[in-house]
Every structure is written in C-alpha cells, then in structure tokens.
Amino acid sequence: IEEMEVRDYKVQALAQKISLMSQNFNVRFPYTAAEIVAMGRYCYNNGSLSGKDKKIINKAIKEAELEELKDRAVNKLSGGEMQRVLFGKTLCQDTDIILIDEGFSNMDIYYQIKFIKLLKEKAAKENKLIIFIMHDLMLARKYCDEIVMLKNGEIYDSGNSKEILNDKSLKDVFKISGRFSGDSLELI
C-alpha cells in the first residue's frame, strides 16, 4: 500500500488505510450503536473524540440511516440492523481502501442497494477502492465494475462484471444452467 509492504505498517497506521467490514461482529457488552460507530475513529484519536471526529461520526450515522437506532444497545439489534451499525463504523473509519466481506448479507435489499450505491459514489468522488466479497451474483453483476471469480479457491476468471458473469461461468463455477438477460438471471 503506497509503496510499502502491509506487514511493515503498524496496526494503527494500517487501520487508517484499510477498513474491514465482515458479516459477523460479536459484541458481548451493551454498547450503543453510536458507540460502535465511533469506534471507527479510534485509530485516529485513541478514544478522545475531537469536534472533527464527532462530525464524521454524525455523518456516518446519517449515511447508514442509524438515527433511530443510535441509542439502542447493539446486543438487542437484528442481524441486518447490526450490519448497518458496522457499515456506519466502516464509513466513520474513513479509509481509502474498504473491504466488505459479505457485510450486507443480512440487510434488507433496500439497504444493500442504497449502501452499494453510496460506496460507488464515494469511490468515484473520494478516490476510494472498494472490494466486496459477495455471493449475490445479480448485485455483483449490476454494481461491481470488475470481478475476480473464484472456483475451488483458485481464480477462475477476472475482468468486467458483465463479461465475466455469463452463462458459461454459471455452469463452470456454480454448476447451474442459466442465462443473464440485462439485470436478471433466468435459470434453465
């Protein structure tokens, strides 16, 4: 990253470069949603929030549509609500590289599409690199510019999403017969 080996970064400096949102995040303590979002700023301030941090936190809460959940204990939230909180934390971390590992899998489709569009906008406007690991082929085909498709842990193919996700890759990788037509998939 920026001409430096990842292993040579100190953890705090790396956390200022890369954020990771995974599908699961176990919290045993009754932190509020806002407190979890604010944890995204920890790599910049070690827990002492500045005025700038508070603005970034409030913006992330708004972008993740967490206003009504911000004072609720996260151990009382549904899986999709918790993923929205983690998305807010990821936005709050404000890194140039964002990794999302099935991070939207428990969300309603409304939030999945809204947040993917938001990330695409941030990628374009703020020059961020967004890397998704996802199993939803239709979302990947519609919203991802480039795809690396794996088969048995090896790279099967990579390139433009509409070219890579095709009838042949459905058969070869997923063992299903079907065809893509625009933004839909018809199984045969």
Sine and cosine of phi, psi and omega as CSV:
sin_phi,cos_phi,sin_psi,cos_psi,sin_omega,cos_omega
0.00,0.00,0.84,-0.54,-0.02,-1.00
0.78,0.63,0.76,0.65,0.08,-1.00
0.94,0.35,0.25,0.97,-0.03,-1.00
-0.81,-0.59,0.66,-0.75,0.05,-1.00
-0.90,0.43,0.66,-0.75,-0.02,-1.00
-0.85,0.53,-0.65,0.76,-0.04,-1.00
-0.91,0.42,-0.29,0.96,-0.01,-1.00
-1.00,0.06,-0.16,0.99,0.04,-1.00
-0.98,0.21,0.60,-0.80,0.22,-0.98
-0.96,0.28,0.48,-0.88,-0.10,-1.00
-0.82,0.57,-0.72,0.69,-0.03,-1.00
-0.89,0.45,-0.66,0.75,0.02,-1.00
-0.92,0.39,-0.62,0.79,0.04,-1.00
-0.91,0.41,-0.62,0.78,0.02,-1.00
-0.92,0.39,-0.30,0.95,0.10,-1.00
-1.00,0.08,-0.20,0.98,0.01,-1.00
-0.98,-0.21,-0.65,0.76,-0.12,-0.99
-0.79,-0.62,0.74,-0.68,0.16,-0.99
-0.90,-0.43,0.52,-0.85,-0.01,-1.00
-0.81,-0.59,0.79,-0.61,0.12,-0.99
-0.89,-0.46,0.93,-0.38,0.04,-1.00
-0.98,-0.18,0.15,-0.99,-0.07,-1.00
-0.96,0.27,-0.37,0.93,-0.02,-1.00
-0.82,-0.57,0.60,-0.80,0.03,-1.00
-0.45,-0.89,0.96,-0.26,-0.06,-1.00
-1.00,0.05,0.82,-0.57,0.04,-1.00
-0.85,-0.52,0.86,-0.51,-0.02,-1.00
-1.00,-0.07,-0.24,0.97,-0.03,-1.00
-0.97,-0.25,0.47,-0.88,-0.07,-1.00
-0.99,0.15,0.81,0.59,0.11,-0.99
-0.88,0.47,0.49,-0.87,0.12,-0.99
-0.99,0.15,0.29,-0.96,0.05,-1.00
-0.84,0.54,-0.67,0.74,0.00,-1.00
-0.89,0.45,-0.60,0.80,0.02,-1.00
-0.92,0.40,-0.63,0.78,0.04,-1.00
-0.91,0.41,-0.71,0.71,0.04,-1.00
-0.84,0.54,-0.70,0.71,-0.03,-1.00
-0.88,0.47,-0.42,0.91,0.04,-1.00
-0.87,0.49,-0.36,0.93,0.07,-1.00
-0.90,0.44,-0.34,0.94,0.00,-1.00
-1.00,-0.02,-0.13,0.99,-0.11,-0.99
-0.84,0.55,-0.61,0.80,-0.04,-1.00
-0.93,0.38,-0.21,0.98,0.03,-1.00
-0.98,-0.19,-0.41,0.91,-0.20,-0.98
-0.68,-0.73,0.00,1.00,-0.01,-1.00
0.81,0.58,0.49,0.87,0.10,-0.99
0.99,-0.16,-0.12,0.99,0.02,-1.00
-0.98,-0.19,0.98,-0.22,-0.14,-0.99
-0.98,0.17,0.79,-0.62,0.08,-1.00
-1.00,0.01,0.09,-1.00,0.08,-1.00
-0.87,0.49,-0.64,0.77,0.04,-1.00
-0.89,0.46,-0.69,0.72,0.03,-1.00
-0.86,0.52,-0.70,0.71,-0.03,-1.00
-0.89,0.46,-0.60,0.80,0.06,-1.00
-0.91,0.41,-0.67,0.74,0.02,-1.00
-0.90,0.43,-0.66,0.75,0.03,-1.00
-0.88,0.47,-0.74,0.67,-0.01,-1.00
-0.89,0.46,-0.62,0.78,0.04,-1.00
-0.90,0.43,-0.68,0.74,0.01,-1.00
-0.90,0.43,-0.65,0.76,0.04,-1.00
-0.87,0.48,-0.68,0.74,0.01,-1.00
-0.92,0.39,-0.73,0.69,-0.03,-1.00
-0.89,0.45,-0.56,0.83,0.01,-1.00
-1.00,0.03,0.09,1.00,0.00,-1.00
0.80,0.61,0.80,0.60,-0.04,-1.00
-0.95,-0.32,0.13,0.99,-0.09,-1.00
-0.81,0.59,-0.68,0.73,-0.04,-1.00
-0.98,0.21,-0.23,0.97,-0.02,-1.00
-0.96,-0.29,-0.14,0.99,-0.22,-0.98
-0.86,0.50,-0.47,0.88,-0.01,-1.00
-0.99,-0.16,0.06,1.00,0.00,-1.00
-1.00,0.05,0.56,-0.83,0.07,-1.00
-0.93,0.36,0.75,-0.66,-0.08,-1.00
-0.93,0.37,-0.40,0.92,0.03,-1.00
-0.97,0.25,0.05,1.00,0.07,-1.00
-0.93,-0.37,0.06,1.00,-0.06,-1.00
-1.00,-0.01,0.39,-0.92,0.11,-0.99
-0.96,0.29,0.17,-0.98,0.02,-1.00
-0.87,0.49,-0.67,0.74,0.02,-1.00
-0.93,0.37,-0.63,0.77,0.05,-1.00
-0.90,0.43,-0.66,0.75,0.02,-1.00
-0.90,0.44,-0.63,0.78,0.04,-1.00
-0.90,0.43,-0.57,0.82,0.08,-1.00
-0.90,0.44,-0.64,0.77,0.05,-1.00
-0.89,0.46,-0.71,0.71,0.01,-1.00
-0.91,0.42,-0.55,0.83,0.08,-1.00
-0.91,0.42,-0.68,0.73,0.06,-1.00
-0.86,0.51,-0.67,0.74,0.04,-1.00
-0.88,0.47,-0.66,0.75,0.02,-1.00
-0.90,0.44,-0.69,0.72,0.05,-1.00
-0.89,0.46,-0.65,0.76,-0.03,-1.00
-0.90,0.43,-0.53,0.85,0.00,-1.00
-0.92,0.39,-0.47,0.88,0.17,-0.99
0.80,0.61,0.86,0.52,0.02,-1.00
-0.98,-0.19,0.28,-0.96,0.04,-1.00
-0.99,0.17,-0.34,0.94,0.02,-1.00
-0.84,-0.54,0.82,-0.57,0.00,-1.00
-0.85,-0.53,0.83,-0.55,0.05,-1.00
-0.95,-0.30,0.80,-0.61,0.01,-1.00
-0.82,-0.58,0.94,-0.33,-0.04,-1.00
-0.98,-0.18,1.00,-0.08,-0.02,-1.00
0.79,0.62,0.51,0.86,-0.10,-0.99
-0.93,0.37,-0.27,0.96,-0.03,-1.00
-0.95,-0.32,0.13,0.99,-0.16,-0.99
-0.89,0.45,-0.44,0.90,0.00,-1.00
-0.99,-0.16,0.01,1.00,-0.04,-1.00
-1.00,0.08,0.44,-0.90,0.17,-0.99
-0.88,0.47,0.45,-0.89,-0.04,-1.00
-0.85,0.52,-0.54,0.84,0.05,-1.00
-0.82,0.58,-0.77,0.64,-0.04,-1.00
-0.94,0.33,-0.63,0.78,0.02,-1.00
-0.83,0.56,-0.78,0.63,-0.03,-1.00
-0.92,0.39,-0.70,0.71,-0.01,-1.00
-0.85,0.53,-0.72,0.69,-0.08,-1.00
-0.96,0.28,-0.58,0.82,0.07,-1.00
-0.90,0.43,-0.69,0.72,0.04,-1.00
-0.89,0.47,-0.66,0.75,0.03,-1.00
-0.87,0.49,-0.69,0.72,0.01,-1.00
-0.92,0.40,-0.64,0.77,0.06,-1.00
-0.88,0.48,-0.64,0.77,0.03,-1.00
-0.90,0.44,-0.70,0.71,0.02,-1.00
-0.90,0.44,-0.62,0.79,0.03,-1.00
-0.87,0.49,-0.67,0.74,-0.03,-1.00
-0.96,0.29,-0.73,0.69,-0.10,-1.00
-0.98,0.19,-0.58,0.82,-0.12,-0.99
-0.93,-0.36,0.14,0.99,0.04,-1.00
0.83,0.56,0.75,0.66,0.03,-1.00
-0.99,-0.15,0.51,-0.86,0.11,-0.99
-0.98,-0.19,0.85,-0.53,0.00,-1.00
-0.92,-0.40,0.82,-0.58,0.04,-1.00
-0.86,-0.50,0.87,-0.50,0.03,-1.00
-0.97,-0.26,0.62,-0.78,0.33,-0.94
-0.95,-0.31,0.88,-0.48,-0.04,-1.00
-0.54,-0.84,0.46,-0.89,0.03,-1.00
-0.95,-0.32,-0.12,0.99,0.02,-1.00
-0.99,0.16,0.98,-0.20,-0.10,-1.00
-0.90,0.44,-0.59,0.80,-0.05,-1.00
-0.94,0.35,-0.66,0.75,0.06,-1.00
-0.91,0.42,-0.66,0.75,0.01,-1.00
-0.89,0.46,-0.71,0.71,-0.04,-1.00
-0.91,0.41,-0.64,0.77,-0.06,-1.00
-0.98,0.22,-0.66,0.76,-0.20,-0.98
-0.94,-0.33,-0.29,0.96,-0.03,-1.00
-1.00,-0.03,0.71,-0.70,0.01,-1.00
-0.97,0.25,-0.72,0.69,-0.03,-1.00
-0.82,-0.58,0.52,-0.85,-0.01,-1.00
-0.74,-0.67,0.64,-0.77,0.23,-0.97
-0.92,-0.40,0.92,-0.40,-0.05,-1.00
-0.99,-0.16,0.77,-0.64,-0.01,-1.00
-0.97,-0.25,0.53,-0.85,0.13,-0.99
-0.67,-0.75,0.87,-0.49,-0.02,-1.00
0.82,0.57,0.63,0.78,0.06,-1.00
0.98,0.19,0.04,1.00,0.01,-1.00
-0.91,-0.42,0.44,-0.90,0.05,-1.00
-0.94,0.34,0.86,-0.52,0.05,-1.00
-1.00,0.07,-0.72,0.70,-0.02,-1.00
-0.25,-0.97,0.32,-0.95,0.08,-1.00
-0.49,-0.87,0.44,-0.90,0.01,-1.00
0.56,-0.83,-0.39,-0.92,-0.01,-1.00
-0.85,0.52,0.73,-0.69,-0.12,-0.99
-0.86,0.51,-0.64,0.77,-0.04,-1.00
-0.96,0.29,-0.43,0.90,0.05,-1.00
-0.99,0.13,-0.61,0.80,-0.07,-1.00
-0.98,0.21,-0.67,0.74,0.04,-1.00
-0.99,0.11,0.99,-0.13,-0.05,-1.00
-0.64,-0.77,-0.01,-1.00,-0.05,-1.00
-0.86,0.51,-0.64,0.76,-0.02,-1.00
-0.92,0.40,-0.69,0.72,-0.01,-1.00
-0.93,0.38,-0.54,0.84,0.09,-1.00
-0.85,0.53,-0.72,0.70,-0.03,-1.00
-0.94,0.34,-0.75,0.67,-0.09,-1.00
-0.94,0.35,-0.68,0.74,-0.12,-0.99
-1.00,-0.06,-0.70,0.72,-0.13,-0.99
-0.97,-0.23,-0.08,1.00,0.04,-1.00
0.85,0.53,0.62,0.79,0.08,-1.00
-0.79,-0.62,0.50,-0.87,0.06,-1.00
-0.99,-0.17,0.76,-0.65,0.01,-1.00
-0.09,-1.00,0.03,-1.00,0.04,-1.00
-0.56,-0.83,0.59,-0.81,0.06,-1.00
-1.00,0.02,0.69,-0.73,0.08,-1.00
-0.72,-0.70,0.98,-0.22,-0.07,-1.00
0.88,0.47,-0.87,-0.49,-0.01,-1.00
-0.98,-0.19,0.30,0.95,0.00,-1.00
-0.83,-0.56,0.32,-0.95,0.01,-1.00
-0.83,-0.56,0.81,-0.58,0.04,-1.00
-0.94,-0.33,0.87,-0.50,0.05,-1.00
-1.00,0.09,0.61,-0.79,-0.03,-1.00
-0.95,-0.32,0.00,0.00,0.00,0.00
